[in-house]
Amino acid sequence: MEERPRERDGKSGTILLVEDSDVVRDVVAGMLKAGGLTVIQASGGEEALALARRGDAPIALLLTDIVMPGMSGVELADRMERELPGMRVLFMTGYAEEVVVNQGILGRHRGCIGKPFTQEQITKRVREILCP
């Protein structure tokens, strides 16, 4: 019997994935979609803000790389949280998670996952944040 994607519970919603590397962004989006999650993609901060402001889908989670050209993931998260109160944030980083924690960018609705990660790891982490 084929397993059906998990039903949306109202807390999930759309994931806005922001990653400047096309290859990484496509792979991560594929992982999330295969896990039954709804994903929209942006290649940087300005594009992400424009997508969020357009309001095609309610953004429940911002999944963003921390280090990006133009606007960092932290700056993007700060700006988006002002516009979308209650939105959750999951940072992706190739740096040790301890470095991120020590920089004080994590908070009540913010988490972090280290790259590389598996489909199971990212899907589980996203679900933990969306449905605590």
DOTOR-350687 format. One record per residue (C-alpha): x, y, z; residue in three letters. Coordinates in Angstrom, 1 decimal. Each point is the difference from the previous one (the first is absolute). Last residue first. Example, Ala and Ser with C-alpha at 12.3 -4.5 7.8 and 13.67 -1.06 7.14 Angstrom:
2
<node><c1>13.7</c1><c2>-1.1</c2><c3>7.1</c3><residu>SER</residu></node>
<node><c1>-1.4</c1><c2>-3.4</c2><c3>0.7</c3><residu>ALA</residu></node>
//
This chain:
132
<node><c1>5.6</c1><c2>21.5</c2><c3>18.2</c3><residu>PRO</residu></node>
<node><c1>-1.6</c1><c2>-0.2</c2><c3>-3.5</c3><residu>CYS</residu></node>
<node><c1>1.8</c1><c2>2.3</c2><c3>-2.3</c3><residu>LEU</residu></node>
<node><c1>3.4</c1><c2>-0.2</c2><c3>1.7</c3><residu>ILE</residu></node>
<node><c1>-0.1</c1><c2>-3.8</c2><c3>0.5</c3><residu>GLU</residu></node>
<node><c1>-1.3</c1><c2>-0.4</c2><c3>-3.5</c3><residu>ARG</residu></node>
<node><c1>2.9</c1><c2>1.9</c2><c3>-1.5</c3><residu>VAL</residu></node>
<node><c1>2.5</c1><c2>-2.0</c2><c3>2.1</c3><residu>ARG</residu></node>
<node><c1>-1.5</c1><c2>-3.3</c2><c3>-1.1</c3><residu>LYS</residu></node>
<node><c1>0.0</c1><c2>1.0</c2><c3>-3.7</c3><residu>THR</residu></node>
<node><c1>3.5</c1><c2>1.2</c2><c3>0.2</c3><residu>ILE</residu></node>
<node><c1>1.4</c1><c2>-3.1</c2><c3>1.7</c3><residu>GLN</residu></node>
<node><c1>-2.0</c1><c2>-2.5</c2><c3>-2.1</c3><residu>GLU</residu></node>
<node><c1>1.1</c1><c2>1.7</c2><c3>-3.3</c3><residu>GLN</residu></node>
<node><c1>3.6</c1><c2>-0.2</c2><c3>1.2</c3><residu>THR</residu></node>
<node><c1>2.1</c1><c2>2.9</c2><c3>1.2</c3><residu>PHE</residu></node>
<node><c1>3.2</c1><c2>1.7</c2><c3>-1.2</c3><residu>PRO</residu></node>
<node><c1>-0.2</c1><c2>2.6</c2><c3>1.4</c3><residu>LYS</residu></node>
<node><c1>-0.8</c1><c2>0.8</c2><c3>3.6</c3><residu>GLY</residu></node>
<node><c1>-3.5</c1><c2>0.7</c2><c3>1.2</c3><residu>ILE</residu></node>
<node><c1>-1.0</c1><c2>3.0</c2><c3>2.1</c3><residu>CYS</residu></node>
<node><c1>-3.1</c1><c2>1.2</c2><c3>1.8</c3><residu>GLY</residu></node>
<node><c1>-1.9</c1><c2>3.2</c2><c3>0.5</c3><residu>ARG</residu></node>
<node><c1>-3.5</c1><c2>0.6</c2><c3>1.5</c3><residu>HIS</residu></node>
<node><c1>1.2</c1><c2>0.7</c2><c3>3.6</c3><residu>ARG</residu></node>
<node><c1>3.5</c1><c2>1.1</c2><c3>-0.9</c3><residu>GLY</residu></node>
<node><c1>3.1</c1><c2>-0.7</c2><c3>-2.0</c3><residu>LEU</residu></node>
<node><c1>2.2</c1><c2>2.8</c2><c3>-1.2</c3><residu>ILE</residu></node>
<node><c1>2.1</c1><c2>0.1</c2><c3>3.2</c3><residu>GLY</residu></node>
<node><c1>3.4</c1><c2>-0.3</c2><c3>-1.8</c3><residu>GLN</residu></node>
<node><c1>0.9</c1><c2>-2.8</c2><c3>2.4</c3><residu>ASN</residu></node>
<node><c1>-2.9</c1><c2>-2.1</c2><c3>-1.3</c3><residu>VAL</residu></node>
<node><c1>1.2</c1><c2>0.5</c2><c3>-3.6</c3><residu>VAL</residu></node>
<node><c1>3.5</c1><c2>-1.0</c2><c3>0.8</c3><residu>VAL</residu></node>
<node><c1>-1.3</c1><c2>-3.0</c2><c3>1.9</c3><residu>GLU</residu></node>
<node><c1>-1.9</c1><c2>-1.1</c2><c3>-3.1</c3><residu>GLU</residu></node>
<node><c1>3.4</c1><c2>-0.5</c2><c3>-1.7</c3><residu>ALA</residu></node>
<node><c1>0.1</c1><c2>1.8</c2><c3>-3.3</c3><residu>TYR</residu></node>
<node><c1>-1.6</c1><c2>-1.4</c2><c3>-3.2</c3><residu>GLY</residu></node>
<node><c1>-3.2</c1><c2>1.7</c2><c3>1.1</c3><residu>THR</residu></node>
<node><c1>-3.7</c1><c2>-0.3</c2><c3>-0.5</c3><residu>MET</residu></node>
<node><c1>-2.2</c1><c2>2.3</c2><c3>2.2</c3><residu>PHE</residu></node>
<node><c1>-3.5</c1><c2>-1.0</c2><c3>0.9</c3><residu>LEU</residu></node>
<node><c1>-2.4</c1><c2>2.9</c2><c3>0.7</c3><residu>VAL</residu></node>
<node><c1>-3.6</c1><c2>0.0</c2><c3>1.3</c3><residu>ARG</residu></node>
<node><c1>-2.7</c1><c2>2.5</c2><c3>-1.0</c3><residu>MET</residu></node>
<node><c1>-1.9</c1><c2>1.3</c2><c3>3.0</c3><residu>GLY</residu></node>
<node><c1>0.1</c1><c2>3.6</c2><c3>-1.1</c3><residu>PRO</residu></node>
<node><c1>0.3</c1><c2>0.4</c2><c3>-3.8</c3><residu>LEU</residu></node>
<node><c1>1.3</c1><c2>3.5</c2><c3>-0.8</c3><residu>GLU</residu></node>
<node><c1>2.3</c1><c2>0.4</c2><c3>2.9</c3><residu>ARG</residu></node>
<node><c1>1.0</c1><c2>-3.7</c2><c3>-0.2</c3><residu>GLU</residu></node>
<node><c1>0.8</c1><c2>0.6</c2><c3>-3.7</c3><residu>MET</residu></node>
<node><c1>2.5</c1><c2>2.7</c2><c3>0.7</c3><residu>ARG</residu></node>
<node><c1>1.9</c1><c2>-1.9</c2><c3>2.8</c3><residu>ASP</residu></node>
<node><c1>0.0</c1><c2>-3.2</c2><c3>-2.1</c3><residu>ALA</residu></node>
<node><c1>1.4</c1><c2>1.8</c2><c3>-3.0</c3><residu>LEU</residu></node>
<node><c1>2.7</c1><c2>1.6</c2><c3>2.1</c3><residu>GLU</residu></node>
<node><c1>0.9</c1><c2>-3.4</c2><c3>1.5</c3><residu>VAL</residu></node>
<node><c1>0.0</c1><c2>-1.6</c2><c3>-3.5</c3><residu>GLY</residu></node>
<node><c1>2.5</c1><c2>2.6</c2><c3>-1.1</c3><residu>SER</residu></node>
<node><c1>-0.9</c1><c2>2.5</c2><c3>-2.7</c3><residu>MET</residu></node>
<node><c1>2.1</c1><c2>0.8</c2><c3>-3.0</c3><residu>GLY</residu></node>
<node><c1>1.9</c1><c2>-3.2</c2><c3>-0.3</c3><residu>PRO</residu></node>
<node><c1>-1.1</c1><c2>-2.9</c2><c3>2.2</c3><residu>MET</residu></node>
<node><c1>1.3</c1><c2>-1.5</c2><c3>3.2</c3><residu>VAL</residu></node>
<node><c1>-2.8</c1><c2>-1.1</c2><c3>2.3</c3><residu>ILE</residu></node>
<node><c1>-1.8</c1><c2>-2.4</c2><c3>-2.3</c3><residu>ASP</residu></node>
<node><c1>-3.7</c1><c2>0.3</c2><c3>0.3</c3><residu>THR</residu></node>
<node><c1>-3.1</c1><c2>-2.0</c2><c3>1.0</c3><residu>LEU</residu></node>
<node><c1>-2.7</c1><c2>2.5</c2><c3>0.7</c3><residu>LEU</residu></node>
<node><c1>-3.0</c1><c2>-1.8</c2><c3>1.5</c3><residu>LEU</residu></node>
<node><c1>-3.7</c1><c2>0.6</c2><c3>0.1</c3><residu>ALA</residu></node>
<node><c1>-0.3</c1><c2>2.1</c2><c3>-3.1</c3><residu>ILE</residu></node>
<node><c1>-3.6</c1><c2>0.5</c2><c3>-0.9</c3><residu>PRO</residu></node>
<node><c1>-0.4</c1><c2>-0.5</c2><c3>-3.8</c3><residu>ALA</residu></node>
<node><c1>-0.3</c1><c2>2.4</c2><c3>-2.9</c3><residu>ASP</residu></node>
<node><c1>0.8</c1><c2>2.9</c2><c3>2.4</c3><residu>GLY</residu></node>
<node><c1>1.9</c1><c2>2.3</c2><c3>-2.4</c3><residu>ARG</residu></node>
<node><c1>1.8</c1><c2>1.2</c2><c3>3.1</c3><residu>ARG</residu></node>
<node><c1>1.6</c1><c2>-3.4</c2><c3>0.6</c3><residu>ALA</residu></node>
<node><c1>1.1</c1><c2>-0.3</c2><c3>-3.6</c3><residu>LEU</residu></node>
<node><c1>1.5</c1><c2>3.5</c2><c3>-0.1</c3><residu>ALA</residu></node>
<node><c1>1.8</c1><c2>-0.7</c2><c3>3.3</c3><residu>LEU</residu></node>
<node><c1>1.5</c1><c2>-3.2</c2><c3>-1.4</c3><residu>ALA</residu></node>
<node><c1>1.1</c1><c2>1.7</c2><c3>-3.2</c3><residu>GLU</residu></node>
<node><c1>1.8</c1><c2>2.7</c2><c3>2.1</c3><residu>GLU</residu></node>
<node><c1>1.6</c1><c2>-2.6</c2><c3>2.2</c3><residu>GLY</residu></node>
<node><c1>1.4</c1><c2>-2.3</c2><c3>-2.6</c3><residu>GLY</residu></node>
<node><c1>-0.5</c1><c2>-2.9</c2><c3>-2.4</c3><residu>SER</residu></node>
<node><c1>-3.7</c1><c2>-0.6</c2><c3>1.0</c3><residu>ALA</residu></node>
<node><c1>-2.1</c1><c2>-3.1</c2><c3>0.1</c3><residu>GLN</residu></node>
<node><c1>-3.5</c1><c2>-1.0</c2><c3>0.9</c3><residu>ILE</residu></node>
<node><c1>-0.5</c1><c2>-3.3</c2><c3>1.9</c3><residu>VAL</residu></node>
<node><c1>-3.0</c1><c2>-2.1</c2><c3>1.1</c3><residu>THR</residu></node>
<node><c1>0.9</c1><c2>-3.0</c2><c3>2.1</c3><residu>LEU</residu></node>
<node><c1>-0.7</c1><c2>-3.7</c2><c3>-0.8</c3><residu>GLY</residu></node>
<node><c1>3.4</c1><c2>-1.3</c2><c3>0.9</c3><residu>GLY</residu></node>
<node><c1>0.8</c1><c2>-0.3</c2><c3>-3.7</c3><residu>ALA</residu></node>
<node><c1>-0.7</c1><c2>3.7</c2><c3>-0.2</c3><residu>LYS</residu></node>
<node><c1>2.5</c1><c2>0.7</c2><c3>2.7</c3><residu>LEU</residu></node>
<node><c1>2.8</c1><c2>-2.1</c2><c3>-1.6</c3><residu>MET</residu></node>
<node><c1>-0.7</c1><c2>1.5</c2><c3>-3.4</c3><residu>GLY</residu></node>
<node><c1>0.2</c1><c2>3.5</c2><c3>1.4</c3><residu>ALA</residu></node>
<node><c1>3.3</c1><c2>-0.9</c2><c3>1.7</c3><residu>VAL</residu></node>
<node><c1>1.5</c1><c2>-1.3</c2><c3>-3.3</c3><residu>VAL</residu></node>
<node><c1>-1.3</c1><c2>3.0</c2><c3>-2.1</c3><residu>ASP</residu></node>
<node><c1>1.4</c1><c2>2.5</c2><c3>2.5</c3><residu>ARG</residu></node>
<node><c1>3.4</c1><c2>-1.7</c2><c3>0.2</c3><residu>VAL</residu></node>
<node><c1>0.3</c1><c2>0.0</c2><c3>-3.8</c3><residu>VAL</residu></node>
<node><c1>-1.2</c1><c2>3.6</c2><c3>-0.4</c3><residu>ASP</residu></node>
<node><c1>2.4</c1><c2>1.2</c2><c3>2.7</c3><residu>SER</residu></node>
<node><c1>-1.4</c1><c2>3.3</c2><c3>1.5</c3><residu>ASP</residu></node>
<node><c1>-2.3</c1><c2>-1.8</c2><c3>2.4</c3><residu>GLU</residu></node>
<node><c1>-3.4</c1><c2>1.2</c2><c3>1.3</c3><residu>VAL</residu></node>
<node><c1>-2.7</c1><c2>-2.6</c2><c3>0.6</c3><residu>LEU</residu></node>
<node><c1>-3.4</c1><c2>1.5</c2><c3>0.9</c3><residu>LEU</residu></node>
<node><c1>-1.9</c1><c2>-2.8</c2><c3>1.6</c3><residu>ILE</residu></node>
<node><c1>-3.8</c1><c2>0.0</c2><c3>-0.4</c3><residu>THR</residu></node>
<node><c1>-2.5</c1><c2>-0.9</c2><c3>2.6</c3><residu>GLY</residu></node>
<node><c1>0.5</c1><c2>-2.3</c2><c3>3.1</c3><residu>SER</residu></node>
<node><c1>-2.1</c1><c2>1.1</c2><c3>2.9</c3><residu>LYS</residu></node>
<node><c1>-3.3</c1><c2>-0.7</c2><c3>-1.8</c3><residu>GLY</residu></node>
<node><c1>0.4</c1><c2>-3.7</c2><c3>0.4</c3><residu>ASP</residu></node>
<node><c1>1.1</c1><c2>-0.9</c2><c3>-3.5</c3><residu>ARG</residu></node>
<node><c1>-0.4</c1><c2>-3.7</c2><c3>-0.5</c3><residu>GLU</residu></node>
<node><c1>3.2</c1><c2>-2.1</c2><c3>-0.2</c3><residu>ARG</residu></node>
<node><c1>0.8</c1><c2>-1.2</c2><c3>-3.5</c3><residu>PRO</residu></node>
<node><c1>-1.6</c1><c2>-3.3</c2><c3>-0.9</c3><residu>ARG</residu></node>
<node><c1>1.9</c1><c2>-3.3</c2><c3>0.3</c3><residu>GLU</residu></node>
<node><c1>-0.5</c1><c2>-2.4</c2><c3>-2.9</c3><residu>GLU</residu></node>
<node><c1>-1.4</c1><c2>-3.4</c2><c3>1.0</c3><residu>MET</residu></node>
//
